[in-house]
Amino acid sequence: MESFLIVLFWVVCGNAVALVPVQRHAEIGRLALIAVGIPCLGYITLQHGPWLGLAMLLLGALVLRWPLGRARRLPPEGEAAPSTHSA
């Protein structure tokens, strides 16, 4: 039961980080969530087995969305986005 409370708390913190308007603070929050989430994931996997551990890993990836979407980087502020149209 306590492991599910840990997951719930982690998900709530992940959603709070997503609400942070400043990009730099949001990125620091995401890194902190990853650093805290890895031991939590190990604890859940140890208590409930690999299938639930895999499900929690997928939940963490959905909450963060950052490691999965890192390939599509936004250009720095002030620069134009690259054109996708070929001339």
PyMOL Python script that loads the backbone (N, CA, C, O; Angstrom):
from pymol import cmd

cmd.read_pdbstr("""\
ATOM      1  N   MET A   1       0.819  -1.201   0.000  1.00  0.00           N
ATOM      2  CA  MET A   1       0.000   0.000   0.000  1.00  0.00           C
ATOM      3  C   MET A   1       0.856   1.256   0.000  1.00  0.00           C
ATOM      4  O   MET A   1       0.528   2.231  -0.676  1.00  0.00           O
ATOM      5  N   GLU A   2       1.952   1.241   0.755  1.00  0.00           N
ATOM      6  CA  GLU A   2       2.776   2.445   0.824  1.00  0.00           C
ATOM      7  C   GLU A   2       3.455   2.754  -0.509  1.00  0.00           C
ATOM      8  O   GLU A   2       3.719   3.916  -0.819  1.00  0.00           O
ATOM      9  N   SER A   3       3.736   1.714  -1.298  1.00  0.00           N
ATOM     10  CA  SER A   3       4.370   1.969  -2.591  1.00  0.00           C
ATOM     11  C   SER A   3       3.409   2.699  -3.534  1.00  0.00           C
ATOM     12  O   SER A   3       3.847   3.510  -4.349  1.00  0.00           O
ATOM     13  N   PHE A   4       2.121   2.425  -3.434  1.00  0.00           N
ATOM     14  CA  PHE A   4       1.163   3.136  -4.279  1.00  0.00           C
ATOM     15  C   PHE A   4       1.015   4.591  -3.835  1.00  0.00           C
ATOM     16  O   PHE A   4       0.758   5.468  -4.660  1.00  0.00           O
ATOM     17  N   LEU A   5       1.174   4.847  -2.554  1.00  0.00           N
ATOM     18  CA  LEU A   5       1.171   6.234  -2.080  1.00  0.00           C
ATOM     19  C   LEU A   5       2.400   6.983  -2.591  1.00  0.00           C
ATOM     20  O   LEU A   5       2.325   8.169  -2.912  1.00  0.00           O
ATOM     21  N   ILE A   6       3.527   6.282  -2.663  1.00  0.00           N
ATOM     22  CA  ILE A   6       4.738   6.893  -3.215  1.00  0.00           C
ATOM     23  C   ILE A   6       4.517   7.250  -4.679  1.00  0.00           C
ATOM     24  O   ILE A   6       4.881   8.342  -5.115  1.00  0.00           O
ATOM     25  N   VAL A   7       3.921   6.335  -5.437  1.00  0.00           N
ATOM     26  CA  VAL A   7       3.643   6.594  -6.857  1.00  0.00           C
ATOM     27  C   VAL A   7       2.677   7.758  -7.007  1.00  0.00           C
ATOM     28  O   VAL A   7       2.880   8.632  -7.850  1.00  0.00           O
ATOM     29  N   LEU A   8       1.637   7.772  -6.200  1.00  0.00           N
ATOM     30  CA  LEU A   8       0.666   8.859  -6.262  1.00  0.00           C
ATOM     31  C   LEU A   8       1.322  10.201  -5.968  1.00  0.00           C
ATOM     32  O   LEU A   8       1.063  11.180  -6.668  1.00  0.00           O
ATOM     33  N   PHE A   9       2.156  10.260  -4.958  1.00  0.00           N
ATOM     34  CA  PHE A   9       2.862  11.488  -4.617  1.00  0.00           C
ATOM     35  C   PHE A   9       3.792  11.910  -5.756  1.00  0.00           C
ATOM     36  O   PHE A   9       3.888  13.096  -6.070  1.00  0.00           O
ATOM     37  N   TRP A  10       4.477  10.942  -6.376  1.00  0.00           N
ATOM     38  CA  TRP A  10       5.385  11.255  -7.478  1.00  0.00           C
ATOM     39  C   TRP A  10       4.619  11.808  -8.675  1.00  0.00           C
ATOM     40  O   TRP A  10       5.076  12.751  -9.321  1.00  0.00           O
ATOM     41  N   VAL A  11       3.459  11.232  -8.974  1.00  0.00           N
ATOM     42  CA  VAL A  11       2.641  11.705 -10.104  1.00  0.00           C
ATOM     43  C   VAL A  11       2.121  13.121  -9.826  1.00  0.00           C
ATOM     44  O   VAL A  11       2.117  13.965 -10.723  1.00  0.00           O
ATOM     45  N   VAL A  12       1.690  13.380  -8.606  1.00  0.00           N
ATOM     46  CA  VAL A  12       1.217  14.726  -8.255  1.00  0.00           C
ATOM     47  C   VAL A  12       2.362  15.734  -8.384  1.00  0.00           C
ATOM     48  O   VAL A  12       2.162  16.837  -8.894  1.00  0.00           O
ATOM     49  N   CYS A  13       3.553  15.364  -7.925  1.00  0.00           N
ATOM     50  CA  CYS A  13       4.713  16.260  -8.074  1.00  0.00           C
ATOM     51  C   CYS A  13       5.062  16.467  -9.545  1.00  0.00           C
ATOM     52  O   CYS A  13       5.443  17.568  -9.943  1.00  0.00           O
ATOM     53  N   GLY A  14       4.934  15.420 -10.351  1.00  0.00           N
ATOM     54  CA  GLY A  14       5.194  15.545 -11.786  1.00  0.00           C
ATOM     55  C   GLY A  14       4.231  16.506 -12.453  1.00  0.00           C
ATOM     56  O   GLY A  14       4.629  17.288 -13.316  1.00  0.00           O
ATOM     57  N   ASN A  15       2.976  16.456 -12.064  1.00  0.00           N
ATOM     58  CA  ASN A  15       2.005  17.391 -12.618  1.00  0.00           C
ATOM     59  C   ASN A  15       2.255  18.810 -12.126  1.00  0.00           C
ATOM     60  O   ASN A  15       2.019  19.767 -12.863  1.00  0.00           O
ATOM     61  N   ALA A  16       2.725  18.959 -10.905  1.00  0.00           N
ATOM     62  CA  ALA A  16       3.066  20.294 -10.395  1.00  0.00           C
ATOM     63  C   ALA A  16       4.248  20.875 -11.157  1.00  0.00           C
ATOM     64  O   ALA A  16       4.270  22.070 -11.450  1.00  0.00           O
ATOM     65  N   VAL A  17       5.229  20.042 -11.480  1.00  0.00           N
ATOM     66  CA  VAL A  17       6.380  20.511 -12.267  1.00  0.00           C
ATOM     67  C   VAL A  17       5.927  20.940 -13.655  1.00  0.00           C
ATOM     68  O   VAL A  17       6.465  21.897 -14.211  1.00  0.00           O
ATOM     69  N   ALA A  18       4.953  20.252 -14.215  1.00  0.00           N
ATOM     70  CA  ALA A  18       4.455  20.614 -15.546  1.00  0.00           C
ATOM     71  C   ALA A  18       3.769  21.974 -15.542  1.00  0.00           C
ATOM     72  O   ALA A  18       3.680  22.622 -16.584  1.00  0.00           O
ATOM     73  N   LEU A  19       3.293  22.408 -14.406  1.00  0.00           N
ATOM     74  CA  LEU A  19       2.622  23.704 -14.313  1.00  0.00           C
ATOM     75  C   LEU A  19       3.578  24.869 -14.124  1.00  0.00           C
ATOM     76  O   LEU A  19       3.160  26.024 -14.208  1.00  0.00           O
ATOM     77  N   VAL A  20       4.853  24.594 -13.871  1.00  0.00           N
ATOM     78  CA  VAL A  20       5.842  25.658 -13.665  1.00  0.00           C
ATOM     79  C   VAL A  20       6.047  26.386 -14.984  1.00  0.00           C
ATOM     80  O   VAL A  20       6.362  25.755 -15.992  1.00  0.00           O
ATOM     81  N   PRO A  21       5.870  27.724 -14.996  1.00  0.00           N
ATOM     82  CA  PRO A  21       5.932  28.435 -16.269  1.00  0.00           C
ATOM     83  C   PRO A  21       7.346  28.644 -16.816  1.00  0.00           C
ATOM     84  O   PRO A  21       7.515  28.729 -18.032  1.00  0.00           O
ATOM     85  N   VAL A  22       8.336  28.728 -15.980  1.00  0.00           N
ATOM     86  CA  VAL A  22       9.696  29.013 -16.444  1.00  0.00           C
ATOM     87  C   VAL A  22      10.350  27.704 -16.876  1.00  0.00           C
ATOM     88  O   VAL A  22      10.379  26.736 -16.116  1.00  0.00           O
ATOM     89  N   GLN A  23      10.871  27.682 -18.092  1.00  0.00           N
ATOM     90  CA  GLN A  23      11.421  26.457 -18.667  1.00  0.00           C
ATOM     91  C   GLN A  23      12.598  25.924 -17.857  1.00  0.00           C
ATOM     92  O   GLN A  23      12.713  24.712 -17.672  1.00  0.00           O
ATOM     93  N   ARG A  24      13.472  26.801 -17.372  1.00  0.00           N
ATOM     94  CA  ARG A  24      14.650  26.343 -16.633  1.00  0.00           C
ATOM     95  C   ARG A  24      14.239  25.646 -15.339  1.00  0.00           C
ATOM     96  O   ARG A  24      14.796  24.605 -14.990  1.00  0.00           O
ATOM     97  N   HIS A  25      13.269  26.215 -14.630  1.00  0.00           N
ATOM     98  CA  HIS A  25      12.810  25.602 -13.387  1.00  0.00           C
ATOM     99  C   HIS A  25      12.096  24.284 -13.667  1.00  0.00           C
ATOM    100  O   HIS A  25      12.198  23.341 -12.882  1.00  0.00           O
ATOM    101  N   ALA A  26      11.387  24.217 -14.762  1.00  0.00           N
ATOM    102  CA  ALA A  26      10.689  22.982 -15.123  1.00  0.00           C
ATOM    103  C   ALA A  26      11.693  21.880 -15.444  1.00  0.00           C
ATOM    104  O   ALA A  26      11.470  20.720 -15.097  1.00  0.00           O
ATOM    105  N   GLU A  27      12.790  22.229 -16.098  1.00  0.00           N
ATOM    106  CA  GLU A  27      13.791  21.222 -16.438  1.00  0.00           C
ATOM    107  C   GLU A  27      14.499  20.711 -15.184  1.00  0.00           C
ATOM    108  O   GLU A  27      14.791  19.519 -15.085  1.00  0.00           O
ATOM    109  N   ILE A  28      14.774  21.584 -14.242  1.00  0.00           N
ATOM    110  CA  ILE A  28      15.375  21.157 -12.977  1.00  0.00           C
ATOM    111  C   ILE A  28      14.405  20.237 -12.231  1.00  0.00           C
ATOM    112  O   ILE A  28      14.818  19.236 -11.645  1.00  0.00           O
ATOM    113  N   GLY A  29      13.131  20.579 -12.257  1.00  0.00           N
ATOM    114  CA  GLY A  29      12.127  19.741 -11.621  1.00  0.00           C
ATOM    115  C   GLY A  29      12.028  18.369 -12.262  1.00  0.00           C
ATOM    116  O   GLY A  29      11.857  17.365 -11.571  1.00  0.00           O
ATOM    117  N   ARG A  30      12.135  18.327 -13.578  1.00  0.00           N
ATOM    118  CA  ARG A  30      12.093  17.035 -14.278  1.00  0.00           C
ATOM    119  C   ARG A  30      13.288  16.167 -13.903  1.00  0.00           C
ATOM    120  O   ARG A  30      13.149  14.964 -13.684  1.00  0.00           O
ATOM    121  N   LEU A  31      14.466  16.791 -13.832  1.00  0.00           N
ATOM    122  CA  LEU A  31      15.655  16.029 -13.441  1.00  0.00           C
ATOM    123  C   LEU A  31      15.522  15.516 -12.012  1.00  0.00           C
ATOM    124  O   LEU A  31      15.943  14.399 -11.712  1.00  0.00           O
ATOM    125  N   ALA A  32      14.940  16.322 -11.134  1.00  0.00           N
ATOM    126  CA  ALA A  32      14.715  15.876  -9.753  1.00  0.00           C
ATOM    127  C   ALA A  32      13.713  14.727  -9.718  1.00  0.00           C
ATOM    128  O   ALA A  32      13.879  13.786  -8.942  1.00  0.00           O
ATOM    129  N   LEU A  33      12.675  14.795 -10.549  1.00  0.00           N
ATOM    130  CA  LEU A  33      11.702  13.701 -10.606  1.00  0.00           C
ATOM    131  C   LEU A  33      12.349  12.408 -11.096  1.00  0.00           C
ATOM    132  O   LEU A  33      12.018  11.327 -10.608  1.00  0.00           O
ATOM    133  N   ILE A  34      13.251  12.508 -12.041  1.00  0.00           N
ATOM    134  CA  ILE A  34      13.950  11.319 -12.529  1.00  0.00           C
ATOM    135  C   ILE A  34      14.836  10.754 -11.424  1.00  0.00           C
ATOM    136  O   ILE A  34      14.866   9.543 -11.207  1.00  0.00           O
ATOM    137  N   ALA A  35      15.560  11.636 -10.721  1.00  0.00           N
ATOM    138  CA  ALA A  35      16.458  11.182  -9.661  1.00  0.00           C
ATOM    139  C   ALA A  35      15.696  10.514  -8.515  1.00  0.00           C
ATOM    140  O   ALA A  35      16.191   9.557  -7.921  1.00  0.00           O
ATOM    141  N   VAL A  36      14.519  11.001  -8.208  1.00  0.00           N
ATOM    142  CA  VAL A  36      13.710  10.403  -7.142  1.00  0.00           C
ATOM    143  C   VAL A  36      12.936   9.200  -7.665  1.00  0.00           C
ATOM    144  O   VAL A  36      12.696   8.246  -6.925  1.00  0.00           O
ATOM    145  N   GLY A  37      12.552   9.238  -8.915  1.00  0.00           N
ATOM    146  CA  GLY A  37      11.721   8.179  -9.480  1.00  0.00           C
ATOM    147  C   GLY A  37      12.433   6.860  -9.677  1.00  0.00           C
ATOM    148  O   GLY A  37      11.802   5.807  -9.598  1.00  0.00           O
ATOM    149  N   ILE A  38      13.720   6.885  -9.930  1.00  0.00           N
ATOM    150  CA  ILE A  38      14.455   5.637 -10.162  1.00  0.00           C
ATOM    151  C   ILE A  38      14.469   4.747  -8.914  1.00  0.00           C
ATOM    152  O   ILE A  38      14.162   3.560  -9.024  1.00  0.00           O
ATOM    153  N   PRO A  39      14.814   5.276  -7.729  1.00  0.00           N
ATOM    154  CA  PRO A  39      14.725   4.405  -6.543  1.00  0.00           C
ATOM    155  C   PRO A  39      13.291   3.976  -6.220  1.00  0.00           C
ATOM    156  O   PRO A  39      13.066   2.853  -5.770  1.00  0.00           O
ATOM    157  N   CYS A  40      12.327   4.864  -6.447  1.00  0.00           N
ATOM    158  CA  CYS A  40      10.921   4.497  -6.219  1.00  0.00           C
ATOM    159  C   CYS A  40      10.514   3.361  -7.140  1.00  0.00           C
ATOM    160  O   CYS A  40       9.809   2.441  -6.724  1.00  0.00           O
ATOM    161  N   LEU A  41      10.952   3.420  -8.386  1.00  0.00           N
ATOM    162  CA  LEU A  41      10.647   2.359  -9.339  1.00  0.00           C
ATOM    163  C   LEU A  41      11.263   1.038  -8.906  1.00  0.00           C
ATOM    164  O   LEU A  41      10.627  -0.010  -9.019  1.00  0.00           O
ATOM    165  N   GLY A  42      12.493   1.078  -8.414  1.00  0.00           N
ATOM    166  CA  GLY A  42      13.132  -0.138  -7.913  1.00  0.00           C
ATOM    167  C   GLY A  42      12.396  -0.716  -6.717  1.00  0.00           C
ATOM    168  O   GLY A  42      12.246  -1.934  -6.610  1.00  0.00           O
ATOM    169  N   TYR A  43      11.937   0.141  -5.819  1.00  0.00           N
ATOM    170  CA  TYR A  43      11.197  -0.292  -4.633  1.00  0.00           C
ATOM    171  C   TYR A  43       9.874  -0.954  -5.021  1.00  0.00           C
ATOM    172  O   TYR A  43       9.501  -1.992  -4.475  1.00  0.00           O
ATOM    173  N   ILE A  44       9.180  -0.342  -5.963  1.00  0.00           N
ATOM    174  CA  ILE A  44       7.895  -0.902  -6.416  1.00  0.00           C
ATOM    175  C   ILE A  44       8.117  -2.234  -7.118  1.00  0.00           C
ATOM    176  O   ILE A  44       7.349  -3.176  -6.918  1.00  0.00           O
ATOM    177  N   THR A  45       9.156  -2.322  -7.938  1.00  0.00           N
ATOM    178  CA  THR A  45       9.459  -3.564  -8.634  1.00  0.00           C
ATOM    179  C   THR A  45       9.833  -4.658  -7.639  1.00  0.00           C
ATOM    180  O   THR A  45       9.449  -5.814  -7.817  1.00  0.00           O
ATOM    181  N   LEU A  46      10.573  -4.307  -6.605  1.00  0.00           N
ATOM    182  CA  LEU A  46      10.953  -5.275  -5.589  1.00  0.00           C
ATOM    183  C   LEU A  46       9.735  -5.782  -4.824  1.00  0.00           C
ATOM    184  O   LEU A  46       9.639  -6.974  -4.532  1.00  0.00           O
ATOM    185  N   GLN A  47       8.817  -4.899  -4.501  1.00  0.00           N
ATOM    186  CA  GLN A  47       7.639  -5.295  -3.729  1.00  0.00           C
ATOM    187  C   GLN A  47       6.595  -6.043  -4.551  1.00  0.00           C
ATOM    188  O   GLN A  47       6.005  -7.010  -4.071  1.00  0.00           O
ATOM    189  N   HIS A  48       6.362  -5.602  -5.787  1.00  0.00           N
ATOM    190  CA  HIS A  48       5.208  -6.106  -6.535  1.00  0.00           C
ATOM    191  C   HIS A  48       5.558  -6.868  -7.812  1.00  0.00           C
ATOM    192  O   HIS A  48       4.658  -7.352  -8.499  1.00  0.00           O
ATOM    193  N   GLY A  49       6.814  -6.981  -8.135  1.00  0.00           N
ATOM    194  CA  GLY A  49       7.202  -7.780  -9.288  1.00  0.00           C
ATOM    195  C   GLY A  49       7.491  -6.952 -10.535  1.00  0.00           C
ATOM    196  O   GLY A  49       7.212  -5.754 -10.575  1.00  0.00           O
ATOM    197  N   PRO A  50       8.053  -7.606 -11.555  1.00  0.00           N
ATOM    198  CA  PRO A  50       8.506  -6.891 -12.742  1.00  0.00           C
ATOM    199  C   PRO A  50       7.388  -6.326 -13.609  1.00  0.00           C
ATOM    200  O   PRO A  50       7.586  -5.299 -14.258  1.00  0.00           O
ATOM    201  N   TRP A  51       6.221  -6.963 -13.640  1.00  0.00           N
ATOM    202  CA  TRP A  51       5.152  -6.460 -14.505  1.00  0.00           C
ATOM    203  C   TRP A  51       4.613  -5.134 -14.002  1.00  0.00           C
ATOM    204  O   TRP A  51       4.382  -4.217 -14.789  1.00  0.00           O
ATOM    205  N   LEU A  52       4.414  -5.028 -12.704  1.00  0.00           N
ATOM    206  CA  LEU A  52       3.957  -3.749 -12.159  1.00  0.00           C
ATOM    207  C   LEU A  52       5.073  -2.711 -12.240  1.00  0.00           C
ATOM    208  O   LEU A  52       4.808  -1.525 -12.436  1.00  0.00           O
ATOM    209  N   GLY A  53       6.317  -3.156 -12.090  1.00  0.00           N
ATOM    210  CA  GLY A  53       7.447  -2.239 -12.261  1.00  0.00           C
ATOM    211  C   GLY A  53       7.499  -1.677 -13.674  1.00  0.00           C
ATOM    212  O   GLY A  53       7.776  -0.492 -13.863  1.00  0.00           O
ATOM    213  N   LEU A  54       7.237  -2.514 -14.660  1.00  0.00           N
ATOM    214  CA  LEU A  54       7.200  -2.058 -16.053  1.00  0.00           C
ATOM    215  C   LEU A  54       6.044  -1.095 -16.278  1.00  0.00           C
ATOM    216  O   LEU A  54       6.188  -0.099 -16.986  1.00  0.00           O
ATOM    217  N   ALA A  55       4.901  -1.391 -15.675  1.00  0.00           N
ATOM    218  CA  ALA A  55       3.749  -0.486 -15.802  1.00  0.00           C
ATOM    219  C   ALA A  55       4.059   0.877 -15.183  1.00  0.00           C
ATOM    220  O   ALA A  55       3.670   1.909 -15.729  1.00  0.00           O
ATOM    221  N   MET A  56       4.753   0.885 -14.055  1.00  0.00           N
ATOM    222  CA  MET A  56       5.113   2.160 -13.416  1.00  0.00           C
ATOM    223  C   MET A  56       6.176   2.907 -14.230  1.00  0.00           C
ATOM    224  O   MET A  56       6.192   4.137 -14.253  1.00  0.00           O
ATOM    225  N   LEU A  57       7.056   2.165 -14.890  1.00  0.00           N
ATOM    226  CA  LEU A  57       8.032   2.804 -15.775  1.00  0.00           C
ATOM    227  C   LEU A  57       7.327   3.516 -16.922  1.00  0.00           C
ATOM    228  O   LEU A  57       7.684   4.641 -17.273  1.00  0.00           O
ATOM    229  N   LEU A  58       6.326   2.862 -17.506  1.00  0.00           N
ATOM    230  CA  LEU A  58       5.554   3.492 -18.579  1.00  0.00           C
ATOM    231  C   LEU A  58       4.766   4.687 -18.063  1.00  0.00           C
ATOM    232  O   LEU A  58       4.650   5.697 -18.758  1.00  0.00           O
ATOM    233  N   LEU A  59       4.223   4.587 -16.854  1.00  0.00           N
ATOM    234  CA  LEU A  59       3.525   5.715 -16.252  1.00  0.00           C
ATOM    235  C   LEU A  59       4.472   6.888 -16.062  1.00  0.00           C
ATOM    236  O   LEU A  59       4.111   8.033 -16.336  1.00  0.00           O
ATOM    237  N   GLY A  60       5.674   6.612 -15.596  1.00  0.00           N
ATOM    238  CA  GLY A  60       6.658   7.674 -15.421  1.00  0.00           C
ATOM    239  C   GLY A  60       7.029   8.335 -16.745  1.00  0.00           C
ATOM    240  O   GLY A  60       7.201   9.552 -16.806  1.00  0.00           O
ATOM    241  N   ALA A  61       7.150   7.543 -17.795  1.00  0.00           N
ATOM    242  CA  ALA A  61       7.460   8.110 -19.115  1.00  0.00           C
ATOM    243  C   ALA A  61       6.316   8.981 -19.613  1.00  0.00           C
ATOM    244  O   ALA A  61       6.549  10.007 -20.252  1.00  0.00           O
ATOM    245  N   LEU A  62       5.085   8.579 -19.325  1.00  0.00           N
ATOM    246  CA  LEU A  62       3.939   9.386 -19.744  1.00  0.00           C
ATOM    247  C   LEU A  62       3.849  10.686 -18.951  1.00  0.00           C
ATOM    248  O   LEU A  62       3.494  11.729 -19.500  1.00  0.00           O
ATOM    249  N   VAL A  63       4.170  10.622 -17.672  1.00  0.00           N
ATOM    250  CA  VAL A  63       4.112  11.826 -16.846  1.00  0.00           C
ATOM    251  C   VAL A  63       5.205  12.802 -17.262  1.00  0.00           C
ATOM    252  O   VAL A  63       4.952  14.000 -17.382  1.00  0.00           O
ATOM    253  N   LEU A  64       6.407  12.302 -17.480  1.00  0.00           N
ATOM    254  CA  LEU A  64       7.519  13.200 -17.806  1.00  0.00           C
ATOM    255  C   LEU A  64       7.422  13.732 -19.233  1.00  0.00           C
ATOM    256  O   LEU A  64       7.575  14.933 -19.454  1.00  0.00           O
ATOM    257  N   ARG A  65       7.175  12.865 -20.191  1.00  0.00           N
ATOM    258  CA  ARG A  65       7.108  13.199 -21.623  1.00  0.00           C
ATOM    259  C   ARG A  65       8.390  13.824 -22.128  1.00  0.00           C
ATOM    260  O   ARG A  65       8.527  14.031 -23.333  1.00  0.00           O
ATOM    261  N   TRP A  66       9.317  14.126 -21.270  1.00  0.00           N
ATOM    262  CA  TRP A  66      10.552  14.800 -21.663  1.00  0.00           C
ATOM    263  C   TRP A  66      11.552  13.838 -22.284  1.00  0.00           C
ATOM    264  O   TRP A  66      12.086  14.159 -23.345  1.00  0.00           O
ATOM    265  N   PRO A  67      11.843  12.678 -21.696  1.00  0.00           N
ATOM    266  CA  PRO A  67      12.815  11.803 -22.350  1.00  0.00           C
ATOM    267  C   PRO A  67      12.313  11.275 -23.690  1.00  0.00           C
ATOM    268  O   PRO A  67      13.111  11.014 -24.590  1.00  0.00           O
ATOM    269  N   LEU A  68      11.004  11.115 -23.831  1.00  0.00           N
ATOM    270  CA  LEU A  68      10.472  10.567 -25.069  1.00  0.00           C
ATOM    271  C   LEU A  68      10.437  11.597 -26.190  1.00  0.00           C
ATOM    272  O   LEU A  68      10.621  11.243 -27.354  1.00  0.00           O
ATOM    273  N   GLY A  69      10.205  12.853 -25.865  1.00  0.00           N
ATOM    274  CA  GLY A  69      10.074  13.881 -26.882  1.00  0.00           C
ATOM    275  C   GLY A  69      11.305  14.751 -27.034  1.00  0.00           C
ATOM    276  O   GLY A  69      11.224  15.838 -27.607  1.00  0.00           O
ATOM    277  N   ARG A  70      12.432  14.300 -26.538  1.00  0.00           N
ATOM    278  CA  ARG A  70      13.651  15.120 -26.559  1.00  0.00           C
ATOM    279  C   ARG A  70      14.164  15.330 -27.979  1.00  0.00           C
ATOM    280  O   ARG A  70      14.860  16.311 -28.238  1.00  0.00           O
ATOM    281  N   ALA A  71      13.838  14.436 -28.896  1.00  0.00           N
ATOM    282  CA  ALA A  71      14.327  14.574 -30.268  1.00  0.00           C
ATOM    283  C   ALA A  71      13.724  15.796 -30.948  1.00  0.00           C
ATOM    284  O   ALA A  71      14.348  16.388 -31.828  1.00  0.00           O
ATOM    285  N   ARG A  72      12.524  16.174 -30.550  1.00  0.00           N
ATOM    286  CA  ARG A  72      11.867  17.337 -31.152  1.00  0.00           C
ATOM    287  C   ARG A  72      12.120  18.559 -30.277  1.00  0.00           C
ATOM    288  O   ARG A  72      11.237  18.972 -29.525  1.00  0.00           O
ATOM    289  N   ARG A  73      13.285  19.129 -30.363  1.00  0.00           N
ATOM    290  CA  ARG A  73      13.642  20.290 -29.545  1.00  0.00           C
ATOM    291  C   ARG A  73      13.073  21.550 -30.172  1.00  0.00           C
ATOM    292  O   ARG A  73      13.045  21.708 -31.393  1.00  0.00           O
ATOM    293  N   LEU A  74      12.631  22.419 -29.320  1.00  0.00           N
ATOM    294  CA  LEU A  74      12.197  23.734 -29.780  1.00  0.00           C
ATOM    295  C   LEU A  74      13.416  24.616 -29.973  1.00  0.00           C
ATOM    296  O   LEU A  74      14.390  24.482 -29.231  1.00  0.00           O
ATOM    297  N   PRO A  75      13.389  25.521 -30.957  1.00  0.00           N
ATOM    298  CA  PRO A  75      14.541  26.409 -31.138  1.00  0.00           C
ATOM    299  C   PRO A  75      14.633  27.390 -29.970  1.00  0.00           C
ATOM    300  O   PRO A  75      13.621  27.681 -29.332  1.00  0.00           O
ATOM    301  N   PRO A  76      15.832  27.905 -29.682  1.00  0.00           N
ATOM    302  CA  PRO A  76      15.972  28.896 -28.618  1.00  0.00           C
ATOM    303  C   PRO A  76      15.128  30.132 -28.909  1.00  0.00           C
ATOM    304  O   PRO A  76      14.787  30.416 -30.057  1.00  0.00           O
ATOM    305  N   GLU A  77      14.801  30.853 -27.852  1.00  0.00           N
ATOM    306  CA  GLU A  77      13.965  32.041 -28.021  1.00  0.00           C
ATOM    307  C   GLU A  77      14.644  33.032 -28.954  1.00  0.00           C
ATOM    308  O   GLU A  77      15.857  33.232 -28.883  1.00  0.00           O
ATOM    309  N   GLY A  78      13.875  33.638 -29.808  1.00  0.00           N
ATOM    310  CA  GLY A  78      14.398  34.630 -30.732  1.00  0.00           C
ATOM    311  C   GLY A  78      14.773  34.061 -32.086  1.00  0.00           C
ATOM    312  O   GLY A  78      14.936  34.818 -33.043  1.00  0.00           O
ATOM    313  N   GLU A  79      14.913  32.750 -32.195  1.00  0.00           N
ATOM    314  CA  GLU A  79      15.253  32.131 -33.471  1.00  0.00           C
ATOM    315  C   GLU A  79      13.998  31.556 -34.101  1.00  0.00           C
ATOM    316  O   GLU A  79      13.072  31.124 -33.414  1.00  0.00           O
ATOM    317  N   ALA A  80      13.994  31.562 -35.412  1.00  0.00           N
ATOM    318  CA  ALA A  80      12.845  31.021 -36.139  1.00  0.00           C
ATOM    319  C   ALA A  80      12.934  29.492 -36.169  1.00  0.00           C
ATOM    320  O   ALA A  80      14.023  28.919 -36.187  1.00  0.00           O
ATOM    321  N   ALA A  81      11.799  28.867 -36.174  1.00  0.00           N
ATOM    322  CA  ALA A  81      11.748  27.409 -36.278  1.00  0.00           C
ATOM    323  C   ALA A  81      12.167  27.005 -37.689  1.00  0.00           C
ATOM    324  O   ALA A  81      11.860  27.707 -38.653  1.00  0.00           O
ATOM    325  N   PRO A  82      12.871  25.869 -37.815  1.00  0.00           N
ATOM    326  CA  PRO A  82      13.266  25.427 -39.158  1.00  0.00           C
ATOM    327  C   PRO A  82      12.041  25.071 -39.979  1.00  0.00           C
ATOM    328  O   PRO A  82      11.060  24.522 -39.476  1.00  0.00           O
ATOM    329  N   SER A  83      12.128  25.396 -41.239  1.00  0.00           N
ATOM    330  CA  SER A  83      11.011  25.142 -42.142  1.00  0.00           C
ATOM    331  C   SER A  83      10.958  23.667 -42.499  1.00  0.00           C
ATOM    332  O   SER A  83      11.989  23.034 -42.726  1.00  0.00           O
ATOM    333  N   THR A  84       9.764  23.130 -42.547  1.00  0.00           N
ATOM    334  CA  THR A  84       9.592  21.734 -42.933  1.00  0.00           C
ATOM    335  C   THR A  84       9.198  21.584 -44.388  1.00  0.00           C
ATOM    336  O   THR A  84       9.088  20.468 -44.896  1.00  0.00           O
ATOM    337  N   HIS A  85       8.983  22.717 -45.068  1.00  0.00           N
ATOM    338  CA  HIS A  85       8.569  22.692 -46.467  1.00  0.00           C
ATOM    339  C   HIS A  85       9.809  22.733 -47.347  1.00  0.00           C
ATOM    340  O   HIS A  85      10.736  23.503 -47.097  1.00  0.00           O
ATOM    341  N   SER A  86       9.816  21.909 -48.365  1.00  0.00           N
ATOM    342  CA  SER A  86      10.925  21.954 -49.317  1.00  0.00           C
ATOM    343  C   SER A  86      10.537  22.859 -50.481  1.00  0.00           C
ATOM    344  O   SER A  86       9.420  22.799 -50.993  1.00  0.00           O
ATOM    345  N   ALA A  87      11.487  23.699 -50.885  1.00  0.00           N
ATOM    346  CA  ALA A  87      11.188  24.671 -51.942  1.00  0.00           C
ATOM    347  C   ALA A  87      11.560  24.150 -53.293  1.00  0.00           C
ATOM    348  O   ALA A  87      11.375  24.841 -54.295  1.00  0.00           O
TER     349      ALA A  87
END
""", "prot")
cmd.dss("prot")
cmd.show_as("cartoon", "prot")
cmd.util.cbc("prot")
cmd.orient("prot")
